[in-house]
Amino acid sequence: MLGRYADAHIESMTAEALTLFEELLAEADPVITRWFTAGTDGEEAGQLTGLVADLRAFHGLEHGVSGVFLETR
């Protein structure tokens, strides 16, 4: 799930977005899986909330257009 997203967006990520993506990769796999499948409440994911929503949109699990989060960073 993260690899396909990275393949599609890594070249257009800003330095800030890339830093957030790296922070997401540092999270434990069960946490990432929970956020990916159930979404976040905003508090637990903190500054990663927008990225998680973008990942979910990329995979068709949330309304929105994938990449919007990265373009605004």
C-alpha positions as CSV (number, residue, x, y, z in Angstrom):
1,M,0.0,0.0,0.0
2,L,2.8,2.4,0.8
3,G,5.0,1.3,-2.1
4,R,2.4,2.0,-4.8
5,Y,1.7,5.4,-3.2
6,A,5.4,6.2,-3.1
7,D,5.9,5.1,-6.7
8,A,3.1,7.5,-7.8
9,H,4.1,10.5,-5.7
10,I,7.7,10.4,-4.6
11,E,9.1,12.5,-7.4
12,S,6.5,15.3,-6.7
13,M,6.8,15.4,-2.9
14,T,8.1,18.5,-1.3
15,A,10.9,18.2,1.3
16,E,8.2,18.6,4.0
17,A,5.9,16.0,2.5
18,L,8.9,13.6,2.1
19,T,9.8,14.1,5.8
20,L,6.2,13.3,6.8
21,F,6.2,10.2,4.6
22,E,9.4,9.1,6.3
23,E,7.8,9.7,9.7
24,L,4.9,7.5,8.6
25,L,7.3,4.8,7.6
26,A,8.8,4.9,11.1
27,E,5.4,4.0,12.7
28,A,4.8,0.4,13.7
29,D,3.1,-1.7,11.0
30,P,0.0,-2.4,13.1
31,V,-0.5,1.3,13.6
32,I,-0.2,2.1,9.9
33,T,-2.5,-0.8,9.1
34,R,-5.1,0.5,11.6
35,W,-4.9,4.0,10.2
36,F,-5.1,2.7,6.6
37,T,-8.1,0.5,7.2
38,A,-10.1,2.5,9.7
39,G,-8.8,6.1,9.2
40,T,-7.6,8.3,12.0
41,D,-9.3,10.4,14.6
42,G,-6.8,13.2,14.0
43,E,-5.3,13.1,17.5
44,E,-3.5,9.8,17.3
45,A,-1.9,10.5,13.9
46,G,-1.2,14.2,14.6
47,Q,0.6,15.8,11.7
48,L,0.3,12.6,9.7
49,T,-3.5,12.8,9.5
50,G,-3.5,14.5,6.1
51,L,-1.0,12.0,4.6
52,V,-3.1,9.1,5.9
53,A,-6.2,10.5,4.4
54,D,-4.3,11.0,1.1
55,L,-3.1,7.4,1.2
56,R,-6.7,6.2,1.8
57,A,-7.9,8.3,-1.1
58,F,-5.2,6.9,-3.4
59,H,-6.4,3.4,-2.6
60,G,-10.1,4.4,-2.9
61,L,-10.9,4.1,0.8
62,E,-11.7,7.8,1.4
63,H,-13.4,10.6,-0.5
64,G,-10.9,13.0,-2.0
65,V,-8.3,13.2,-4.7
66,S,-5.0,11.6,-4.0
67,G,-2.0,13.9,-4.2
68,V,-3.8,17.0,-2.9
69,F,-2.1,16.8,0.5
70,L,1.3,16.6,-1.1
71,E,0.7,19.6,-3.4
72,T,-0.2,21.8,-0.5
73,R,2.9,21.1,1.5
